[in-house]
């Protein structure tokens, strides 16, 4: 009898071992969840663009960006390592289960961590007079140096913004050289809410070109989110540490909230310039360094063409310089009101 019981016990034990042998597959299946099921379980909505392989999960307080083939995810402006790649199989997207644990942490952090997604009120503004010192910028055929025009307009704008109650900083307040990297670093150290770079244009091939232009950092020219995260992942593999904080990674591109406000400001400044009777061109996207690497909303303004004789004469006068500063001020005030409305709505 004991022998029979022993045989039965052994058979049950061996049977249990056989079923355990199948569990790695089940565990693997449990550790990832199909996109639709994941969103349903976590009360999220999603958009998926198969052609671009862009996936965005969201609710009222979360924005999650991920991509098949990557194990990093962007959540409200913070990069997290899922330790398992998002996968695409047989027409379905599978999300690593580890994302659920990360979401719990983020939802507990609430307002503190969501501040990177909700725009801050504009209080601190950095004005960047382009060029300076050994770098004169463009020089008109009649001897006017861009660096001098930029600084004068920047100082007028500085005074106007101070009167409106803003905390204002100049990247340079004299004729000396400041590198592009130092200008961006200057804004980061002062936790700027807005960065305005002032320049004057020139075209050696046509003296007819004239007008006020506003540039913002365009996604057309910058790295896409997926490329940035892929680069970060590759560096992580090689060094076993994430090379840059997410804020710096996202600082290299015009992420959506900043981009929307930047474009709004660009249009507002151009409209203000037109109302003041200034000759304007249009709002343009460009990959300028100070736009590409600033964390805060950033614009580069070309106040006019030094190679146009009529405009060059205007740019020499303090009256016109003050008009330009006033146009920029009016645009900033519009953005301030716009930002306050967004904050109130959220």
Backbone as numpy.savetxt, mean C-alpha at the origin, in Angstrom:
# Nx Ny Nz CAx CAy CAz Cx Cy Cz
-9.96 -71.65 26.14 -10.80 -70.44 26.14 -9.93 -69.19 26.14
-8.93 -69.21 26.99 -8.01 -68.07 27.06 -7.30 -67.86 25.75
-6.95 -68.99 25.11 -6.26 -68.90 23.81 -7.15 -68.23 22.79
-8.48 -68.61 22.81 -9.41 -68.01 21.86 -9.56 -66.51 22.10
-9.67 -66.15 23.39 -9.80 -64.72 23.73 -8.56 -63.95 23.29
-7.40 -64.58 23.47 -6.15 -63.94 23.07 -6.12 -63.71 21.58
-6.58 -64.74 20.81 -6.60 -64.61 19.35 -7.57 -63.52 18.91
-8.75 -63.48 19.59 -9.73 -62.43 19.25 -9.17 -61.05 19.54
-8.52 -60.92 20.71 -7.93 -59.62 21.09 -6.87 -59.19 20.10
-6.03 -60.18 19.70 -4.97 -59.86 18.73 -5.56 -59.44 17.40
-6.64 -60.13 16.99 -7.25 -59.79 15.71 -7.85 -58.39 15.75
-8.47 -58.04 16.89 -9.03 -56.69 17.03 -7.93 -55.64 17.03
-6.83 -55.97 17.74 -5.71 -55.04 17.82 -5.10 -54.82 16.46
-4.90 -55.94 15.72 -4.33 -55.83 14.37 -5.28 -55.09 13.45
-6.59 -55.31 13.64 -7.57 -54.60 12.83 -7.51 -53.11 13.10
-7.34 -52.75 14.40 -7.20 -51.34 14.75 -5.97 -50.73 14.13
-4.89 -51.47 14.12 -3.65 -50.96 13.53 -3.82 -50.72 12.04
-4.58 -51.61 11.40 -4.79 -51.45 9.96 -5.54 -50.16 9.69
-6.57 -49.84 10.53 -7.32 -48.62 10.30 -6.48 -47.39 10.60
-5.61 -47.50 11.60 -4.71 -46.39 11.91 -3.81 -46.09 10.73
-3.41 -47.15 10.01 -2.54 -46.96 8.85 -3.17 -46.10 7.78
-4.50 -45.98 7.76 -5.18 -45.16 6.76 -5.34 -43.71 7.21
-5.11 -43.44 8.48 -5.41 -42.13 9.03 -4.57 -40.97 8.50
-3.31 -41.13 8.12 -2.58 -39.98 7.59 -3.32 -39.28 6.46
-3.98 -40.08 5.60 -4.75 -39.49 4.51 -5.91 -38.68 5.07
-6.59 -39.27 6.08 -7.72 -38.56 6.66 -7.27 -37.28 7.37
-6.17 -37.41 8.10 -5.64 -36.24 8.79 -5.28 -35.16 7.78
-4.69 -35.57 6.66 -4.32 -34.61 5.62 -5.56 -33.92 5.07
-6.65 -34.71 4.91 -7.88 -34.13 4.39 -8.49 -33.16 5.39
-8.40 -33.52 6.67 -8.95 -32.65 7.70 -8.15 -31.36 7.81
-6.84 -31.41 7.56 -5.98 -30.24 7.73 -6.17 -29.19 6.65
-6.98 -29.49 5.67 -7.30 -28.49 4.65 -8.79 -28.58 4.34
-9.37 -27.44 4.02 -10.81 -27.36 3.83 -11.10 -26.70 2.49
-12.09 -27.22 1.79 -12.47 -26.63 0.51 -12.95 -25.19 0.73
-12.64 -24.30 -0.20 -12.87 -22.86 -0.05 -14.30 -22.54 0.39
-15.29 -23.07 -0.29 -16.68 -22.76 0.05 -17.02 -23.20 1.47
-16.57 -24.40 1.85 -16.85 -24.91 3.19 -16.14 -24.07 4.25
-14.91 -23.68 3.94 -14.14 -22.86 4.89 -14.88 -21.55 5.17
-15.35 -20.90 4.11 -16.05 -19.62 4.27 -17.36 -19.79 5.03
-18.05 -20.89 4.76 -19.32 -21.15 5.44 -19.08 -21.37 6.93
-18.05 -22.14 7.26 -17.73 -22.42 8.66 -17.30 -21.19 9.43
-16.69 -20.23 8.72 -16.13 -19.05 9.40 -16.89 -17.76 9.09
-18.09 -17.90 8.54 -18.94 -16.74 8.24 -18.22 -15.69 7.40
-17.60 -16.14 6.33 -16.87 -15.25 5.44 -17.47 -15.29 4.04
-17.31 -14.21 3.33 -17.62 -14.17 1.90 -16.30 -14.26 1.15
-16.37 -14.53 -0.13 -15.11 -14.62 -0.88 -15.30 -14.24 -2.34
-14.19 -13.83 -2.94 -14.12 -13.63 -4.39 -12.92 -14.42 -4.88
-13.07 -15.02 -6.03 -11.98 -15.83 -6.59 -11.90 -15.57 -8.09
-10.72 -15.12 -8.53 -10.46 -14.88 -9.95 -9.50 -15.96 -10.45
-10.00 -17.03 -11.03 -9.15 -18.15 -11.44 -8.04 -17.74 -12.40
-8.34 -16.80 -13.30 -7.33 -16.42 -14.30 -6.11 -15.80 -13.63
-6.36 -14.92 -12.62 -5.25 -14.27 -11.91 -4.83 -15.05 -10.67
-5.60 -16.06 -10.32 -5.36 -16.87 -9.12 -5.36 -16.01 -7.85
-6.25 -15.03 -7.82 -6.38 -14.17 -6.65 -7.61 -14.58 -5.84
-7.42 -14.81 -4.55 -8.51 -15.20 -3.67 -8.59 -14.19 -2.53
-9.77 -13.65 -2.30 -9.98 -12.71 -1.19 -11.15 -13.20 -0.36
-10.91 -13.41 0.94 -11.95 -13.76 1.89 -12.20 -12.53 2.74
-13.46 -12.26 3.09 -13.71 -11.02 3.81 -15.01 -11.08 4.61
-15.07 -10.19 5.62 -16.32 -9.86 6.30 -16.23 -8.38 6.65
-17.01 -7.91 7.61 -17.01 -6.48 7.92 -15.70 -5.98 8.50
-14.91 -6.88 9.09 -13.68 -6.43 9.76 -12.42 -7.15 9.29
-12.56 -8.12 8.39 -11.40 -8.89 7.94 -11.26 -8.85 6.42
-10.03 -8.78 5.98 -9.72 -8.92 4.55 -8.53 -9.87 4.45
-8.76 -11.03 3.85 -7.75 -12.08 3.77 -7.40 -12.31 2.30
-6.12 -12.16 1.97 -5.68 -12.34 0.59 -4.73 -13.54 0.52
-5.03 -14.46 -0.39 -4.17 -15.63 -0.55 -4.14 -16.07 -2.00
-3.29 -17.05 -2.27 -3.06 -17.48 -3.65 -2.65 -18.95 -3.68
-3.23 -19.75 -4.58 -2.80 -21.15 -4.69 -1.30 -21.26 -4.92
-0.67 -22.19 -4.21 0.77 -22.40 -4.36 1.60 -21.66 -3.33
0.97 -20.77 -2.54 1.70 -20.03 -1.51 1.23 -20.46 -0.13
2.15 -20.45 0.82 1.79 -20.79 2.20 1.72 -19.56 3.09
1.82 -18.38 2.48 1.69 -17.13 3.23 0.37 -16.47 2.89
-0.21 -15.79 3.86 -1.49 -15.13 3.66 -1.41 -13.72 4.25
-2.09 -12.78 3.64 -2.16 -11.41 4.15 -3.52 -11.21 4.81
-3.50 -10.87 6.11 -4.74 -10.63 6.85 -4.72 -9.23 7.42
-5.57 -8.37 6.88 -5.63 -6.97 7.34 -4.26 -6.32 7.40
-3.40 -6.66 6.45 -2.09 -6.04 6.41 -1.03 -6.70 7.24
-1.27 -7.94 7.67 -0.26 -8.69 8.42 0.00 -10.01 7.70
1.26 -10.34 7.49 1.60 -11.60 6.83 1.67 -12.72 7.87
1.03 -13.83 7.55 1.05 -15.00 8.43 1.48 -16.22 7.62
2.21 -17.11 8.28 2.67 -18.35 7.65 1.69 -19.47 7.99
1.08 -20.07 6.98 0.12 -21.16 7.19 0.80 -22.51 7.36
2.09 -22.59 7.02 2.88 -23.83 7.10 2.35 -24.93 6.17
1.49 -24.55 5.28 0.96 -25.47 4.27 0.41 -24.62 3.14
0.66 -25.02 1.93 0.25 -24.20 0.79 -1.25 -24.29 0.51
-1.79 -23.17 0.08 -3.14 -23.18 -0.48 -3.06 -23.99 -1.77
-3.99 -24.90 -2.00 -3.89 -25.79 -3.17 -5.12 -25.70 -4.07
-4.91 -26.09 -5.30 -5.98 -26.11 -6.30 -5.99 -27.49 -6.95
-7.09 -28.21 -6.76 -7.19 -29.57 -7.30 -8.58 -29.83 -7.88
-8.59 -30.31 -9.10 -9.84 -30.71 -9.76 -10.91 -29.63 -9.70
-10.47 -28.40 -9.97 -11.42 -27.29 -10.01 -11.82 -26.72 -8.67
-11.17 -27.18 -7.59 -11.51 -26.70 -6.25 -10.28 -26.13 -5.55
-10.51 -25.11 -4.72 -9.45 -24.51 -3.92 -9.55 -25.04 -2.50
-8.41 -25.45 -1.93 -8.38 -25.97 -0.57 -7.54 -25.05 0.31
-8.11 -24.70 1.47 -7.47 -23.79 2.41 -6.88 -24.58 3.58
-5.62 -24.32 3.96 -5.05 -24.99 5.13 -5.88 -24.73 6.38
-6.11 -25.77 7.16 -6.90 -25.63 8.38 -6.26 -24.69 9.39
-4.95 -24.50 9.29 -4.25 -23.61 10.23 -4.76 -22.17 10.15
-5.39 -21.81 9.03 -5.91 -20.45 8.89 -7.02 -20.18 9.90
-7.76 -21.22 10.29 -8.83 -21.03 11.27 -8.28 -20.58 12.61
-7.17 -21.18 13.04 -6.54 -20.79 14.30 -6.06 -19.35 14.25
-5.50 -18.98 13.11 -5.01 -17.61 12.94 -6.17 -16.61 12.98
-7.30 -16.98 12.36 -8.47 -16.10 12.35 -9.00 -15.86 13.76
-8.97 -16.89 14.59 -9.42 -16.74 15.98 -8.59 -15.68 16.69
-7.26 -15.72 16.49 -6.37 -14.74 17.11 -6.67 -13.34 16.61
-6.87 -13.22 15.30 -7.13 -11.90 14.73 -8.45 -11.32 15.21
-9.45 -12.15 15.34 -10.74 -11.65 15.79 -10.70 -11.24 17.26
-9.80 -11.84 18.02 -9.63 -11.44 19.42 -8.92 -10.11 19.53
-8.01 -9.87 18.62 -7.25 -8.61 18.67 -8.13 -7.40 18.36
-9.13 -7.60 17.53 -10.13 -6.60 17.17 -9.51 -5.29 16.71
-9.88 -4.18 17.37 -9.55 -2.85 16.85 -8.06 -2.62 16.73
-7.27 -3.11 17.66 -5.83 -2.85 17.62 -5.19 -3.32 16.33
-5.51 -4.53 15.91 -4.92 -5.07 14.69 -5.65 -4.64 13.43
-6.90 -4.21 13.59 -7.65 -3.78 12.42 -7.31 -2.36 12.01
-6.52 -1.65 12.83 -6.19 -0.26 12.52 -5.42 -0.13 11.21
-4.75 -1.20 10.77 -4.02 -1.13 9.51 -4.96 -1.17 8.31
-6.20 -1.65 8.54 -7.18 -1.72 7.45 -8.07 -0.48 7.45
-8.43 0.01 8.64 -9.24 1.21 8.74 -8.32 2.42 8.62
-8.60 3.34 7.71 -7.70 4.48 7.51 -7.62 5.37 8.73
-6.43 5.88 8.99 -6.25 6.79 10.11 -6.64 8.20 9.69
-7.08 8.97 10.65 -7.36 10.38 10.37 -6.06 11.08 10.01
-6.12 12.02 9.10 -4.92 12.72 8.65 -4.53 13.79 9.65
-3.41 13.59 10.31 -2.90 14.55 11.29 -1.47 14.97 10.98
-0.65 14.00 10.53 0.77 14.27 10.28 1.05 14.20 8.78
1.59 15.27 8.25 1.85 15.35 6.81 3.33 15.66 6.56
3.94 14.89 5.69 5.32 15.15 5.28 5.30 15.77 3.88
5.95 16.93 3.75 6.10 17.59 2.46 7.53 17.38 2.00
7.67 16.95 0.78 8.98 16.57 0.24 9.36 17.46 -0.95
10.15 18.51 -0.71 10.64 19.32 -1.83 11.68 18.51 -2.61
11.39 18.16 -3.85 12.28 17.30 -4.62 13.65 17.90 -4.86
14.66 17.01 -4.97 16.04 17.38 -5.29 16.66 18.22 -4.16
17.71 18.98 -4.44 18.39 19.77 -3.42 19.88 19.52 -3.39
20.63 20.53 -2.96 22.08 20.40 -2.86 22.73 20.14 -4.20
23.53 19.08 -4.27 24.25 18.76 -5.51 23.33 18.28 -6.63
22.07 18.02 -6.28 21.08 17.59 -7.28 20.11 18.74 -7.56
20.33 19.50 -8.63 19.48 20.67 -8.90 18.13 20.31 -9.51
17.98 19.06 -9.96 16.77 18.72 -10.70 16.84 19.31 -12.09
15.69 19.60 -12.66 15.67 20.23 -13.99 16.11 21.69 -13.89
16.73 22.17 -14.94 17.14 23.59 -15.02 16.56 24.16 -16.30
15.84 25.27 -16.17 15.21 25.87 -17.35 16.27 26.48 -18.27
15.95 26.68 -19.55 16.90 27.34 -20.47 17.27 28.74 -20.01
16.50 29.30 -19.07 16.75 30.65 -18.58 17.33 30.66 -17.18
17.75 29.46 -16.71 18.52 29.37 -15.48 17.77 29.05 -14.20
16.46 28.89 -14.24 15.70 28.58 -13.03 15.88 27.11 -12.66
16.27 26.86 -11.40 16.52 25.50 -10.94 15.29 24.91 -10.25
15.01 23.69 -10.61 13.84 23.02 -10.04 13.91 22.94 -8.52
15.08 22.64 -7.97 15.21 22.47 -6.52 14.76 23.71 -5.76
14.99 24.90 -6.35 14.61 26.16 -5.69 13.10 26.37 -5.74
12.50 26.08 -6.88 11.04 26.20 -7.03 10.33 25.25 -6.06
10.80 24.01 -6.02 10.20 23.00 -5.16 10.19 23.43 -3.70
11.31 23.96 -3.24 11.44 24.34 -1.83 10.53 25.52 -1.48
10.44 26.49 -2.38 9.59 27.66 -2.10 8.12 27.27 -1.99
7.66 26.45 -2.92 6.26 26.00 -2.87 6.02 25.15 -1.63
6.97 24.29 -1.29 6.85 23.43 -0.11 6.73 24.26 1.16
7.49 25.34 1.25 7.44 26.18 2.45 6.10 26.92 2.55
5.57 27.36 1.42 4.25 28.00 1.43 3.19 26.99 1.88
3.27 25.79 1.35 2.32 24.74 1.73 2.46 24.38 3.20
3.68 24.34 3.68 3.97 24.06 5.09 3.21 25.05 5.98
3.30 26.33 5.66 2.65 27.37 6.47 1.13 27.24 6.42
0.59 26.98 5.23 -0.86 26.84 5.08 -1.40 25.66 5.89
-0.69 24.54 5.84 -1.13 23.35 6.57 -1.03 23.54 8.08
0.01 24.21 8.52 0.16 24.50 9.95 -1.02 25.33 10.47
-1.45 26.29 9.67 -2.59 27.13 10.06 -3.88 26.33 10.18
-3.96 25.22 9.43 -5.14 24.36 9.48 -5.07 23.34 10.62
-3.98 23.37 11.39 -3.87 22.50 12.56 -3.15 21.18 12.34
-2.59 20.97 11.15 -1.85 19.74 10.88 -0.45 19.81 11.49
0.10 18.64 11.82 1.52 18.56 12.18 2.28 18.31 10.88
3.15 19.23 10.52 3.77 19.20 9.19 5.29 19.11 9.32
5.89 18.33 8.42 7.34 18.15 8.41 7.86 18.31 6.98
9.04 18.90 6.85 9.71 19.03 5.55 10.88 18.06 5.50
11.02 17.32 4.41 12.17 16.42 4.28 13.47 17.21 4.15
13.37 18.42 3.66 14.50 19.37 3.68 13.93 20.78 3.76
14.60 21.64 4.53 14.16 23.03 4.62 15.23 24.00 4.16
16.21 23.45 3.41 17.28 24.27 2.85 17.82 23.61 1.59
18.89 24.17 1.08 19.47 23.66 -0.17 20.54 22.61 0.14
20.11 21.41 0.44 21.04 20.30 0.69 20.44 19.01 0.13
21.31 18.03 -0.07 20.91 16.78 -0.71 20.29 15.82 0.30
19.20 15.19 -0.10 18.55 14.13 0.68 18.24 13.00 -0.28
18.70 11.80 0.02 18.46 10.67 -0.89 16.98 10.27 -0.86
16.56 9.54 -1.88 15.18 9.07 -1.95 14.86 8.14 -0.78
15.81 7.28 -0.46 15.62 6.35 0.65 15.44 7.11 1.97
16.23 8.16 2.15 16.13 8.97 3.37 14.79 9.69 3.46
14.26 10.10 2.32 12.97 10.79 2.31 11.85 9.86 2.77
11.87 8.63 2.26 10.86 7.64 2.66 11.03 7.28 4.14
12.27 7.09 4.56 12.55 6.76 5.95 12.09 7.88 6.89
12.28 9.12 6.45 11.86 10.30 7.21 10.36 10.24 7.49
9.59 9.90 6.46 8.13 9.82 6.61 7.73 8.69 7.55
8.41 7.55 7.46 8.09 6.41 8.31 8.37 6.72 9.78
9.50 7.37 10.04 9.89 7.68 11.41 8.90 8.64 12.07
8.32 9.51 11.27 7.35 10.48 11.80 5.92 9.99 11.73
5.78 8.73 11.33 4.46 8.09 11.25 3.48 8.95 10.45
3.93 9.36 9.29 3.14 10.26 8.45 1.83 9.61 8.00
0.79 10.41 7.96 -0.49 9.96 7.43 -0.61 10.30 5.95
0.28 11.18 5.48 0.24 11.62 4.09 1.62 12.13 3.69
2.01 11.83 2.45 3.31 12.25 1.92 3.09 12.95 0.58
3.55 14.20 0.49 3.40 14.99 -0.74 4.77 15.40 -1.25
5.15 14.90 -2.42 6.44 15.25 -3.02 6.22 16.28 -4.12
6.96 17.38 -4.04 6.76 18.49 -4.98 7.93 18.59 -5.96
7.59 18.64 -7.24 8.59 18.69 -8.31 8.13 19.66 -9.40
9.06 19.99 -10.29 8.74 20.75 -11.50 9.20 19.94 -12.69
8.43 19.98 -13.75 8.67 19.15 -14.92 9.58 19.83 -15.94
10.02 19.06 -16.93 10.81 19.60 -18.04 10.76 18.63 -19.19
10.81 19.17 -20.41 10.86 18.33 -21.60 11.78 19.00 -22.62
12.97 18.45 -22.83 13.94 19.08 -23.74 13.53 19.03 -25.21
12.52 18.22 -25.51 12.12 18.04 -26.91 10.94 18.92 -27.32
10.25 19.50 -26.35 9.11 20.36 -26.68 8.94 21.46 -25.65
8.98 22.69 -26.11 8.77 23.83 -25.22 7.28 24.16 -25.09
6.44 23.45 -25.83 5.00 23.72 -25.78 4.31 23.03 -24.60
4.89 21.94 -24.15 4.28 21.21 -23.05 4.22 22.06 -21.79
3.07 22.02 -21.14 2.88 22.79 -19.90 1.80 22.11 -19.07
1.66 22.56 -17.85 0.56 22.08 -17.03 0.95 21.39 -15.74
-0.02 21.36 -14.85 0.06 20.80 -13.50 -0.33 19.33 -13.58
0.50 18.43 -13.05 0.23 16.99 -13.11 0.36 16.37 -11.73
-0.43 15.34 -11.48 -0.39 14.65 -10.19 -0.19 13.15 -10.42
0.77 12.57 -9.70 1.10 11.15 -9.86 0.83 10.38 -8.57
0.31 9.19 -8.72 0.13 8.27 -7.61 0.83 6.96 -7.95
1.11 6.13 -6.94 1.74 4.84 -7.17 0.75 3.88 -7.80
1.00 3.48 -9.03 0.05 2.65 -9.76 0.41 1.17 -9.66
-0.60 0.32 -9.45 -0.39 -1.12 -9.40 0.11 -1.66 -10.74
-0.15 -0.92 -11.79 0.32 -1.33 -13.11 1.84 -1.41 -13.14
2.48 -0.56 -12.36 3.94 -0.50 -12.37 4.57 -1.22 -11.19
3.79 -1.45 -10.13 4.36 -2.01 -8.91 4.20 -3.52 -8.87
4.92 -4.15 -7.95 4.77 -5.59 -7.75 3.35 -5.91 -7.30
2.80 -7.00 -7.79 1.48 -7.43 -7.32 1.65 -8.08 -5.96
0.52 -8.19 -5.24 0.56 -8.81 -3.91 1.14 -10.22 -3.98
0.73 -10.98 -4.97 1.19 -12.37 -5.06 2.69 -12.45 -5.29
3.24 -11.56 -6.12 4.68 -11.57 -6.38 5.45 -11.20 -5.12
4.94 -10.24 -4.38 5.61 -9.81 -3.15 5.62 -10.94 -2.13
4.46 -11.59 -1.97 4.39 -12.69 -1.02 5.24 -13.88 -1.47
5.29 -14.11 -2.77 6.12 -15.20 -3.30 7.59 -14.93 -3.02
8.00 -13.67 -3.18 9.39 -13.29 -2.90 9.70 -13.48 -1.42
8.75 -13.05 -0.57 8.94 -13.20 0.87 9.05 -14.67 1.25
8.24 -15.50 0.60 8.27 -16.94 0.90 9.60 -17.55 0.49
10.13 -17.13 -0.65 11.40 -17.66 -1.12 12.53 -17.28 -0.18
12.51 -16.02 0.29 13.52 -15.56 1.23 13.39 -16.28 2.56
12.15 -16.56 2.95 11.91 -17.28 4.19 12.52 -18.68 4.13
12.38 -19.33 2.97 12.95 -20.67 2.80 14.46 -20.65 2.95
15.08 -19.62 2.40 16.55 -19.54 2.40 17.11 -19.13 3.76
16.39 -18.24 4.45 16.93 -17.67 5.68 16.22 -18.13 6.95
15.07 -18.80 6.76 14.27 -19.28 7.89 13.71 -18.17 8.75
13.74 -16.94 8.25 13.11 -15.81 8.93 12.44 -14.94 7.89
11.34 -14.33 8.26 10.67 -13.43 7.33 11.48 -12.15 7.24
11.92 -11.74 6.06 12.88 -10.65 5.91 12.34 -9.27 6.26
11.04 -9.05 6.06 10.49 -7.72 6.27 9.13 -7.87 6.94
8.77 -6.91 7.79 7.44 -6.95 8.38 6.41 -6.69 7.30
5.19 -7.09 7.55 4.17 -6.93 6.52 3.95 -5.47 6.15
4.07 -4.59 7.14 3.85 -3.18 6.81 4.85 -2.71 5.76
6.10 -3.17 5.89 7.09 -2.78 4.89 6.83 -3.44 3.55
6.36 -4.71 3.58 6.03 -5.39 2.33 4.90 -4.64 1.63
3.86 -4.35 2.39 2.74 -3.64 1.78 3.10 -2.20 1.45
4.13 -1.67 2.13 4.60 -0.33 1.79 5.17 -0.25 0.41
5.52 -1.41 -0.18 6.10 -1.42 -1.52 5.02 -1.45 -2.61
3.82 -1.39 -2.21 2.75 -1.34 -3.22 1.62 -0.46 -2.70
0.82 0.03 -3.60 -0.32 0.84 -3.18 -1.47 -0.10 -2.85
-1.50 -0.62 -1.61 -2.57 -1.55 -1.28 -3.88 -0.79 -1.28
-4.94 -1.53 -1.38 -6.19 -0.98 -1.87 -6.72 0.24 -1.12
-6.71 0.21 0.19 -7.26 1.34 0.94 -6.47 2.61 0.69
-5.16 2.53 0.79 -4.32 3.69 0.53 -4.45 4.15 -0.91
-4.54 3.19 -1.81 -4.62 3.53 -3.23 -5.90 4.31 -3.52
-7.00 3.88 -2.91 -8.25 4.58 -3.14 -8.17 6.02 -2.62
-7.61 6.21 -1.44 -7.50 7.56 -0.89 -6.51 8.42 -1.67
-5.43 7.78 -2.14 -4.43 8.51 -2.90 -5.01 9.02 -4.21
-5.75 8.17 -4.88 -6.37 8.59 -6.14 -7.43 9.67 -5.89
-8.13 9.55 -4.80 -9.12 10.58 -4.44 -8.42 11.92 -4.24
-7.30 11.89 -3.49 -6.55 13.12 -3.24 -6.00 13.70 -4.54
-5.46 12.85 -5.40 -4.91 13.33 -6.67 -5.96 14.06 -7.48
-7.15 13.49 -7.56 -8.24 14.13 -8.31 -8.70 15.41 -7.63
-8.74 15.39 -6.29 -9.17 16.58 -5.55 -8.20 17.74 -5.75
-6.91 17.46 -5.75 -5.90 18.51 -5.96 -6.01 19.06 -7.37
-6.18 18.18 -8.34 -6.30 18.63 -9.73 -7.55 19.49 -9.92
-8.65 19.09 -9.29 -9.88 19.89 -9.37 -9.69 21.26 -8.74
-9.01 21.29 -7.60 -8.75 22.56 -6.92 -7.89 23.48 -7.78
-6.89 22.89 -8.44 -6.02 23.67 -9.32 -6.81 24.27 -10.48
-7.72 23.48 -11.05 -8.55 23.97 -12.16 -9.44 25.12 -11.70
-10.02 25.00 -10.51 -10.90 26.05 -9.99 -10.13 27.35 -9.73
-8.85 27.23 -9.45 -8.02 28.42 -9.23 -7.51 29.00 -10.55
-7.90 28.37 -11.65 -7.51 28.88 -12.96 -6.16 28.41 -13.45
-5.60 27.38 -12.81 -4.31 26.86 -13.24 -4.50 25.91 -14.42
-3.51 25.87 -15.28 -3.57 24.95 -16.42 -3.18 23.57 -15.93
-4.06 22.59 -16.11 -3.81 21.25 -15.58 -3.79 20.21 -16.68
-3.13 19.10 -16.41 -3.12 17.96 -17.33 -4.01 16.86 -16.76
-3.44 15.85 -16.14 -4.27 14.76 -15.62 -3.58 14.02 -14.49
-4.34 13.14 -13.87 -3.82 12.25 -12.83 -3.22 11.03 -13.50
-2.01 10.66 -13.09 -1.29 9.56 -13.73 -0.72 8.60 -12.70
-0.58 7.34 -13.07 0.10 6.36 -12.23 1.56 6.27 -12.64
2.45 6.08 -11.67 3.88 6.02 -11.97 4.62 5.24 -10.88
5.81 4.70 -11.21 6.56 3.89 -10.25 7.65 4.67 -9.51
7.45 5.97 -9.27 8.47 6.76 -8.59 8.80 6.17 -7.22
10.05 6.24 -6.83 10.53 5.61 -5.60 9.70 6.04 -4.38
9.48 7.34 -4.24 8.79 7.84 -3.04 7.32 7.41 -3.01
6.78 7.01 -4.14 5.41 6.49 -4.18 5.41 4.99 -3.92
6.41 4.33 -4.45 6.48 2.87 -4.38 6.77 2.36 -2.97
7.60 3.08 -2.21 8.06 2.55 -0.93 7.48 3.25 0.30
6.58 4.20 0.10 5.94 4.82 1.25 4.79 3.96 1.75
4.66 3.83 3.05 3.57 3.08 3.65 2.27 3.88 3.58
2.36 5.17 3.84 1.16 6.02 3.85 0.78 6.45 2.44
-0.43 6.98 2.25 -0.80 7.53 0.94 0.23 8.58 0.51
0.67 8.48 -0.74 1.73 9.37 -1.22 1.44 9.85 -2.64
1.73 11.12 -2.88 1.56 11.71 -4.21 2.83 12.43 -4.61
3.07 12.48 -5.91 4.13 13.31 -6.45 3.48 14.31 -7.40
3.71 15.59 -7.16 3.07 16.65 -7.94 4.11 17.37 -8.79
3.86 17.44 -10.08 4.68 18.23 -11.01 3.94 19.54 -11.21
4.49 20.63 -10.68 3.75 21.90 -10.65 3.74 22.65 -11.98
4.58 22.24 -12.92 4.62 22.92 -14.22 5.90 22.58 -14.96
6.00 23.08 -16.20 7.16 22.78 -17.04 8.14 23.96 -17.08
9.36 23.69 -16.64 10.40 24.72 -16.69 10.86 24.99 -18.12
10.56 24.10 -19.02 10.97 24.28 -20.43 9.92 25.06 -21.23
8.80 25.38 -20.59 7.80 26.24 -21.23 8.02 27.67 -20.73
8.30 28.57 -21.63 8.70 29.93 -21.24 7.63 30.63 -20.40
6.38 30.50 -20.81 5.28 31.16 -20.09 5.17 30.60 -18.67
5.19 29.28 -18.56 5.03 28.65 -17.25 6.27 28.88 -16.38
7.42 28.91 -17.00 8.66 29.17 -16.26 8.62 30.54 -15.60
8.09 31.53 -16.32 7.97 32.88 -15.75 7.02 32.89 -14.56
5.92 32.16 -14.69 4.96 32.07 -13.58 5.59 31.42 -12.36
6.35 30.34 -12.59 6.96 29.61 -11.48 8.01 30.42 -10.73
8.46 31.49 -11.31 9.41 32.38 -10.64 8.73 33.29 -9.63
7.42 33.49 -9.77 6.72 34.47 -8.93 6.15 33.85 -7.66
6.21 34.60 -6.58 5.68 34.12 -5.30 4.16 33.98 -5.36
3.48 34.83 -6.15 2.03 34.75 -6.27 1.61 33.39 -6.83
2.26 32.96 -7.90 1.92 31.68 -8.52 2.29 30.51 -7.61
3.42 30.64 -6.93 3.85 29.60 -6.00 2.82 29.43 -4.87
2.27 30.56 -4.40 1.24 30.51 -3.36 -0.06 29.88 -3.89
-0.38 30.17 -5.15 -1.57 29.57 -5.76 -1.44 28.05 -5.84
-0.27 27.61 -6.22 -0.02 26.17 -6.30 -0.16 25.51 -4.93
0.42 26.16 -3.91 0.33 25.63 -2.55 -1.12 25.59 -2.08
-1.89 26.62 -2.44 -3.29 26.68 -2.05 -4.11 25.56 -2.70
-3.81 25.27 -3.97 -4.52 24.18 -4.67 -4.26 22.85 -3.98
-3.01 22.62 -3.58 -2.66 21.37 -2.89 -3.36 21.29 -1.54
-3.39 22.43 -0.82 -4.06 22.49 0.48 -5.53 22.11 0.36
-6.23 22.69 -0.62 -7.66 22.43 -0.78 -7.92 20.95 -1.04
-7.05 20.32 -1.82 -7.20 18.89 -2.07 -7.01 18.07 -0.81
-6.04 18.45 0.01 -5.78 17.74 1.27 -6.96 17.87 2.23
-7.56 19.05 2.28 -8.72 19.26 3.15 -9.90 18.40 2.71
-10.05 18.24 1.40 -11.11 17.36 0.88 -10.85 15.92 1.30
-9.59 15.49 1.21 -9.24 14.13 1.62 -9.47 13.93 3.11
-9.16 14.94 3.90 -9.37 14.85 5.34 -10.85 14.59 5.65
-11.72 15.34 5.00 -13.16 15.16 5.20 -13.62 13.78 4.72
-13.08 13.36 3.59 -13.42 12.04 3.02 -13.02 10.92 3.98
-11.81 11.03 4.55 -11.31 10.02 5.48 -12.15 9.98 6.75
-12.55 11.14 7.24 -13.38 11.19 8.44 -14.73 10.51 8.21
-15.27 10.64 7.01 -16.53 9.98 6.68 -16.37 8.46 6.68
-15.24 7.98 6.11 -14.98 6.53 6.07 -14.88 5.98 7.49
-14.14 6.68 8.35 -13.96 6.24 9.74 -15.31 6.20 10.46
-16.13 7.23 10.24 -17.44 7.29 10.89 -18.35 6.15 10.44
-18.26 5.79 9.17 -19.10 4.71 8.62 -18.72 3.35 9.17
-17.43 3.18 9.55 -16.97 1.89 10.03 -17.05 1.78 11.53
